[in-house]
Amino acid sequence: MYLARLGVTAGYSTEAQAAQMILAARDRAAQVFASWTEFAVSAVGGSLLHEDITGFVNLRRTAATLLTVDHSPWRALPFPVGDIG
């Protein structure tokens, strides 16, 4: 999802193309994970492979916030989000 947004910012893709990439990523995540918590654990664990300790700690904090704060989209939206085709 991050790379899809970067592609738009850099002029390599349109917003419509990025939206399709994001939806494809969402659909794939829904096939692999059963909840936002499982998704977060995987993302944080994966960050250990390519982030320094600061990046890991920041992602861990962000995931914890998304999983616990009442106004978080991860709390407000069911997993997976929307129709999975």
C-alpha positions in Angstrom: 0.0 0.0 0.0 2.8 2.3 0.8 4.5 1.6 -2.5 1.3 2.2 -4.3 1.0 5.7 -2.8 4.7 6.4 -3.5 4.1 5.4 -7.2 1.4 8.1 -7.4 3.5 10.7 -5.7 6.4 10.0 -8.0 4.2 10.0 -11.1 4.6 6.3 -12.0 1.0 5.5 -11.6 -2.4 7.1 -11.4 -4.6 7.2 -8.3 -6.9 4.6 -10.0 -4.0 2.2 -10.6 -2.9 2.7 -7.0 -6.4 2.0 -5.8 -6.4 -1.3 -7.7 -3.0 -2.3 -6.2 -4.3 -1.5 -2.7 -7.5 -3.5 -3.2 -5.4 -6.4 -4.5 -3.2 -6.2 -1.4 -6.3 -6.1 0.8 -7.7 -9.2 -0.9 -4.4 -11.1 -0.5 -4.3 -10.1 3.2 -7.8 -11.4 3.7 -6.7 -14.8 2.4 -3.8 -15.0 4.8 -4.9 -13.3 8.0 -8.0 -13.8 10.1 -7.9 -10.4 12.0 -6.3 -7.0 12.2 -4.2 -8.5 15.1 -2.8 -11.2 13.0 -2.0 -8.7 10.3 -0.3 -6.4 12.8 1.8 -9.2 14.3 3.0 -10.2 10.8 3.8 -6.6 9.8 5.7 -5.9 13.0 7.6 -9.2 12.8 8.4 -8.6 9.1 9.8 -5.2 10.0 12.6 -7.0 11.9 13.9 -8.1 8.6 14.3 -4.7 7.0 14.1 -2.0 9.7 16.5 -0.8 12.3 15.4 -0.9 15.9 13.9 2.6 15.6 11.7 1.6 12.7 10.7 -1.6 14.5 9.7 0.3 17.6 7.8 2.9 15.6 5.8 0.2 13.7 5.1 -1.6 16.9 3.7 1.5 18.5 1.7 2.3 15.5 0.2 -1.2 15.4 -0.6 -1.0 19.1 -2.4 2.3 18.6 -4.3 1.0 15.6 -5.4 -2.1 17.6 -6.5 -0.2 20.8 -7.6 3.4 20.1 -11.4 3.7 19.8 -11.3 5.9 16.6 -8.8 3.7 14.8 -10.0 2.3 11.4 -8.8 -1.1 12.6 -11.3 -0.9 15.5 -14.1 0.6 13.4 -13.8 -1.6 10.3 -14.3 -5.4 10.3 -11.5 -7.5 8.8 -11.5 -8.0 5.9 -12.9 -4.6 4.8 -15.6 -4.6 2.0 -16.4 -7.1 -0.6 -13.6 -9.6 -1.4 -13.8 -10.7 -5.0 
